[in-house]
Amino acid sequence: MTRIALLLAGLAPLAFAAPAAAQSMDHSMHGQAPAPKPAPTPSPAPVAPPAPGSETPAEPMDHGAMQDMSAPVETQTCAPEHAAMGHCTPEPAPMEMSEPEGGAMDHGAMPASDPDCPPEHASIGHCTPKATAAIEAGSRASGTDLPPGDATAPAPPSDWYADRIYPRAEMEHSRHEMMMENGGQTIAFISFNLAEYQARKGRDGFRWDGEAWYGGDINRLTIKSEGEGVFGEGIEGAEVQALYSRAIGPYFNAQAGIRQDLGPGPDRTYATIGFEGLAPYWFEVEGALFLSNRGDLLGRLEGYYDQRITQKLILQPMAEFNLSAQDVPESGIGSGLSDVELGLRLRYEIVKEFAPYVGVEWARKVGDTARFARAAGEAASSVSFVAGVRVWF
């Protein structure tokens, strides 16, 4: 009995030391042991809800998923045991920058820090640094967001999906018609900017100024006509122009063609070159040079502006200047500035296509033109009160 008691007394310290040694073992050594074969996973047993007042047992901590605890405590903004349980996200380790040969570090290659988005906020998704946002935006840029360049434009698409369903020839015809109806169509337009009765001292008269064109946005055939006359005496002077008009910009057309004078004066035909369009600040302007079959060179510049008082009531000032490079006595035209016309008309648009108006016009012949008019018994200047209608269709 004595020997048995001594044997038990000797084994007792060893029995208590074994669990302590197992608890102090380095858990990092667990990964070096061969992994045991997985056992069949038993079906989970139903868990009874905890009784009122009882505490839910905490889940055992997976020490194998814990990170290295050797980092200083003050630098651990997200402790490994909290990261293992999903309570936070650890910050990425700072990149070790190797110093190039010669001891000079290229600080220009380092990304600039964004004071509005500190690294600790960016790491948890609260913000995005400006440099990163610019890179991401550049990678997603397309179309007009791309930086300007002179790269070749991409080829138009040729693999039309509709060609897989319908015959290709029919779809080509359909696409051609669509392009013609959306920018390539042919249009006819007729307008009379002036069609009026003129009341003046001694001899009332009439006047017209209109044009018509047929074509597209780029190329057109344009017909212009203007003239005036006296009631009871007929037409004093008139002209008709046939012009080829071509767009030279979004707002201007260049024109070239011929002009034919009509009326009691001498028969003249002119080669014509000119322009018309919309100048800055919405001034409608028009100019032309005329070279006659007798070598006479004439010029004309005119324009007007629509000042809206209301959406329907519009005040239109107008000016026209005629010039000549030489005297043309048979036509009553002197060299230099031959005559000036200034008008002011107030119109009311019942509809856009129909607008009656009233106004006043002052006309003055100057220089040798005024001398020729006085020699023919005509006044060099006149004032007319006008009433007419502006129409287009």
C-alpha positions in Angstrom: 0.0 0.0 0.0 2.8 2.4 0.8 4.3 1.8 -2.7 1.0 2.5 -4.4 0.5 5.7 -2.5 4.0 6.9 -3.5 3.3 6.1 -7.1 0.1 8.1 -7.2 1.8 11.0 -5.4 4.5 11.1 -8.2 2.0 11.0 -11.1 -0.3 13.8 -9.7 2.0 16.7 -10.7 2.3 15.3 -14.3 -1.5 15.1 -14.7 -1.9 18.8 -13.8 1.0 20.0 -15.9 -0.2 18.5 -19.2 -3.3 20.8 -19.6 -1.2 23.8 -18.7 1.4 22.9 -21.4 -1.4 22.5 -23.9 -2.8 25.9 -23.3 0.6 27.7 -23.5 1.4 26.1 -26.9 2.0 28.5 -29.8 -1.1 28.5 -32.0 1.0 29.4 -35.0 2.3 25.8 -34.9 -1.1 24.5 -35.6 -0.7 25.2 -39.3 2.3 22.9 -39.6 0.5 19.8 -38.5 -1.1 17.7 -41.2 -4.7 18.4 -41.7 -7.0 15.7 -40.5 -9.4 14.1 -42.9 -12.7 15.8 -42.8 -15.4 13.9 -41.1 -18.9 13.8 -42.4 -20.8 16.8 -41.2 -23.7 15.8 -39.0 -27.0 17.5 -39.5 -27.3 20.4 -37.0 -29.4 19.6 -34.0 -32.2 22.0 -33.3 -31.3 24.7 -30.9 -33.8 25.5 -28.2 -34.3 29.3 -27.7 -32.7 30.6 -24.5 -34.8 30.8 -21.5 -35.8 34.3 -20.4 -33.1 35.9 -18.3 -30.4 33.5 -19.5 -27.4 34.7 -21.5 -26.5 33.4 -25.0 -23.2 31.6 -24.9 -20.5 33.3 -27.0 -19.2 31.6 -30.0 -15.7 30.2 -29.7 -13.0 32.4 -31.1 -11.1 31.1 -34.2 -7.6 31.8 -33.1 -6.2 30.4 -36.3 -7.8 33.4 -38.2 -6.2 35.9 -36.0 -3.4 38.0 -37.4 0.0 38.7 -36.0 -0.2 40.4 -32.6 3.4 41.6 -32.7 2.5 45.1 -34.0 2.7 47.9 -31.4 -0.6 48.6 -29.7 -0.7 52.3 -30.6 -0.6 51.5 -34.4 -3.4 48.9 -34.3 -6.5 51.0 -35.2 -8.2 47.7 -36.0 -7.1 45.0 -33.6 -6.7 41.5 -35.2 -9.3 39.9 -32.9 -11.9 42.5 -33.9 -11.0 42.1 -37.6 -11.5 38.3 -37.2 -15.0 38.8 -35.9 -15.8 41.3 -38.7 -16.1 44.3 -36.3 -13.7 46.5 -38.4 -11.5 46.4 -41.5 -7.7 46.6 -40.9 -5.8 49.3 -42.7 -3.5 48.2 -45.5 0.2 48.0 -44.5 2.2 51.0 -45.7 4.1 50.4 -48.9 7.8 50.2 -48.3 9.4 52.5 -50.7 12.9 51.5 -51.9 15.3 54.3 -52.3 16.8 54.5 -55.7 20.5 54.5 -56.3 22.2 57.7 -55.3 19.9 58.2 -52.3 17.5 60.6 -54.1 13.8 59.6 -53.9 11.5 60.6 -56.7 8.8 62.4 -54.7 7.0 63.4 -57.9 6.0 59.7 -58.4 4.3 59.6 -55.0 0.5 60.1 -55.2 -0.5 63.3 -53.6 -2.6 63.0 -50.5 -6.1 64.5 -50.5 -6.7 66.6 -47.3 -10.5 66.2 -47.9 -10.3 62.4 -47.9 -7.8 61.1 -45.3 -6.5 57.5 -45.8 -8.4 56.2 -42.7 -11.7 57.4 -44.2 -10.9 56.2 -47.7 -10.0 52.7 -46.4 -13.5 52.2 -45.0 -15.3 53.6 -48.0 -16.4 57.0 -46.6 -14.8 59.0 -49.4 -12.7 58.6 -52.6 -9.4 60.5 -53.0 -9.4 63.0 -55.9 -6.6 61.3 -57.7 -8.4 58.0 -57.6 -11.7 59.6 -58.7 -9.9 61.2 -61.6 -8.4 57.9 -62.7 -11.7 56.1 -62.4 -13.5 58.9 -64.3 -10.9 58.8 -67.1 -11.3 55.0 -67.5 -15.1 55.5 -67.8 -15.0 58.5 -70.2 -16.5 58.1 -73.6 -18.0 60.2 -76.4 -17.7 63.9 -75.8 -16.2 63.3 -72.3 -13.0 62.1 -73.9 -10.1 64.6 -74.1 -9.8 66.4 -77.5 -7.6 64.8 -80.1 -7.1 64.3 -83.8 -7.7 60.6 -84.0 -9.5 59.2 -87.0 -13.3 59.0 -86.6 -14.7 55.5 -86.3 -16.3 54.0 -89.3 -20.1 54.2 -89.5 -21.9 51.0 -88.5 -22.5 48.5 -91.2 -23.9 45.5 -89.2 -27.5 46.7 -89.1 -29.6 44.4 -86.9 -32.7 44.9 -89.0 -30.8 43.3 -92.0 -31.0 40.0 -90.1 -34.8 40.1 -90.2 -35.7 42.0 -93.4 -34.1 42.0 -96.9 -31.1 44.2 -97.0 -32.2 46.0 -100.2 -35.5 47.1 -98.6 -33.7 48.3 -95.4 -31.2 50.3 -97.5 -34.2 52.0 -99.2 -35.8 52.7 -95.8 -32.6 54.2 -94.4 -32.2 56.4 -97.4 -35.8 57.8 -97.0 -35.2 58.4 -93.3 -32.1 60.5 -94.1 -34.0 62.4 -96.7 -36.7 63.2 -94.2 -34.3 64.2 -91.4 -32.0 66.8 -92.9 -31.7 65.9 -96.6 -35.2 66.9 -97.7 -36.0 69.5 -100.4 -38.0 72.5 -99.3 -39.8 75.3 -101.2 -40.3 78.7 -99.5 -41.9 82.0 -100.6 -42.0 85.2 -98.7 -42.8 88.9 -99.1 -41.1 91.0 -96.5 -42.7 94.1 -98.1 -46.0 94.3 -99.9 -47.3 97.8 -99.1 -49.2 100.9 -100.1 -47.2 104.2 -99.9 -49.0 107.4 -99.2 -46.8 110.4 -100.0 -47.3 114.0 -101.1 -48.9 114.3 -104.6 -48.4 110.7 -105.8 -49.3 107.6 -103.9 -47.6 104.5 -104.9 -46.8 100.9 -104.0 -43.8 98.7 -103.4 -42.8 95.0 -103.0 -39.8 93.1 -101.9 -39.9 89.3 -101.9 -38.0 86.1 -102.6 -38.5 82.4 -103.2 -36.1 79.5 -102.9 -36.2 75.8 -103.6 -33.6 73.3 -102.3 -32.0 71.9 -99.2 -29.9 73.2 -96.3 -26.8 73.6 -98.4 -27.7 74.3 -102.1 -30.7 76.3 -103.2 -32.1 78.1 -106.3 -33.2 81.6 -105.1 -35.4 84.0 -107.0 -35.6 87.6 -105.7 -37.7 90.5 -106.9 -38.3 94.1 -105.8 -39.7 97.2 -107.3 -42.0 100.2 -106.9 -44.5 102.2 -108.9 -47.1 105.0 -108.9 -50.8 104.5 -109.1 -52.0 105.6 -112.5 -48.5 105.7 -114.0 -47.4 102.1 -113.6 -44.0 100.6 -112.5 -41.2 103.1 -112.1 -38.5 100.5 -111.7 -38.2 96.7 -110.9 -35.7 93.9 -111.0 -35.6 90.1 -110.8 -32.6 88.0 -109.7 -32.0 84.3 -110.3 -29.3 83.1 -108.0 -27.5 79.9 -106.9 -27.3 80.0 -103.1 -24.9 77.9 -101.1 -24.4 77.8 -97.3 -21.0 79.0 -96.3 -21.7 78.6 -92.5 -24.4 78.1 -90.1 -25.8 81.6 -90.6 -24.7 82.8 -94.1 -25.2 82.0 -97.7 -23.1 83.0 -100.7 -25.0 83.8 -103.8 -24.2 84.2 -107.5 -26.3 84.6 -110.6 -27.9 87.2 -112.9 -30.1 90.2 -112.4 -32.5 91.7 -115.0 -34.0 95.2 -114.8 -37.6 95.8 -115.9 -39.7 98.9 -116.4 -39.5 102.1 -118.5 -35.7 102.6 -117.9 -32.9 101.2 -120.1 -32.7 97.4 -120.5 -29.8 96.1 -118.3 -28.6 92.6 -117.4 -26.1 92.2 -114.6 -23.8 89.4 -113.3 -24.5 89.2 -109.6 -22.5 88.0 -106.6 -23.5 88.6 -103.0 -24.4 87.2 -99.6 -27.2 87.1 -97.1 -27.5 85.9 -93.6 -28.0 86.5 -89.9 -25.3 88.7 -88.3 -24.5 88.8 -84.6 -27.3 90.3 -82.4 -29.9 89.0 -84.9 -29.4 91.5 -87.7 -30.7 90.3 -91.1 -28.1 91.6 -93.6 -27.8 91.3 -97.4 -25.2 92.6 -99.8 -24.5 92.3 -103.6 -22.3 93.6 -106.4 -23.8 94.0 -109.9 -21.8 94.2 -113.2 -23.9 95.1 -116.1 -23.6 94.1 -119.8 -22.4 97.7 -120.4 -19.7 97.6 -117.8 -21.5 99.5 -115.1 -20.6 98.4 -111.5 -23.3 98.9 -108.8 -23.5 97.8 -105.2 -26.2 97.4 -102.6 -26.2 96.8 -98.8 -29.3 96.4 -96.8 -30.5 95.1 -93.4 -33.2 95.1 -90.8 -33.8 94.0 -87.2 -36.9 92.6 -85.6 -37.3 94.2 -82.1 -40.0 92.3 -80.3 -42.2 94.4 -78.1 -44.5 91.5 -77.3 -44.7 88.0 -78.7 -46.9 89.3 -81.5 -46.0 93.0 -81.8 -42.7 93.6 -83.6 -40.9 96.9 -84.5 -38.7 96.6 -87.6 -36.2 99.3 -88.5 -34.8 98.9 -92.0 -32.0 100.5 -94.0 -30.8 100.3 -97.6 -27.8 101.9 -99.3 -27.1 101.9 -103.1 -23.8 102.7 -104.6 -22.3 103.1 -108.1 -18.7 103.1 -109.3 -19.5 105.6 -112.1 -22.3 107.8 -113.4 -25.0 106.1 -115.4 -27.0 109.1 -116.7 -29.5 107.0 -118.7 -30.6 105.3 -115.5 -30.4 108.5 -113.4 -27.6 107.1 -111.2 -24.6 109.1 -110.1 -21.2 107.8 -108.8 -20.6 107.1 -105.2 -23.5 106.7 -102.8 -26.5 107.2 -105.0 -29.5 106.9 -102.6 -30.5 106.0 -99.0 -33.7 104.5 -97.7 -34.6 104.3 -94.0 -37.8 102.8 -92.7 -39.6 101.9 -89.5 -42.5 99.5 -89.5 -44.7 98.1 -86.7 -46.3 94.8 -87.5 -48.7 92.5 -85.6 -48.4 88.8 -86.2 -51.9 87.4 -86.3 -50.1 84.1 -87.1 -46.4 83.7 -88.0 -47.2 83.5 -91.7 -49.4 86.6 -91.8 -48.6 90.0 -90.2 -50.1 93.3 -91.3 -48.0 96.4 -90.5 -47.9 100.2 -90.6 -44.9 102.5 -90.7 -43.0 105.4 -92.2 -40.2 105.5 -94.8 -37.7 108.2 -95.7 -35.9 108.1 -99.1 -33.1 110.5 -100.2 -31.1 110.7 -103.4 -27.6 112.1 -103.0 -24.8 113.5 -105.1 -25.1 113.3 -108.8 -28.2 111.1 -108.5 -30.0 114.0 -106.8 -28.9 116.3 -109.6 -30.2 113.9 -112.3 -33.6 113.7 -110.4 -34.0 117.4 -110.2 -33.2 117.7 -113.9 -36.0 115.3 -114.6 -38.4 117.3 -112.5 -38.4 114.9 -109.6 -37.9 115.5 -105.9 -34.6 114.4 -104.4 -36.2 113.3 -101.1 -39.6 112.0 -99.9 -41.4 110.8 -96.9 -44.1 108.0 -97.2 -46.5 106.6 -94.7 -46.9 102.9 -95.5 -49.4 100.1 -94.7 -49.0 96.6 -95.9 -48.7 93.0 -95.0 -45.7 90.6 -94.5 -46.5 87.0 -95.6 -44.7 83.8 -96.1 -45.6 80.2 -97.0 
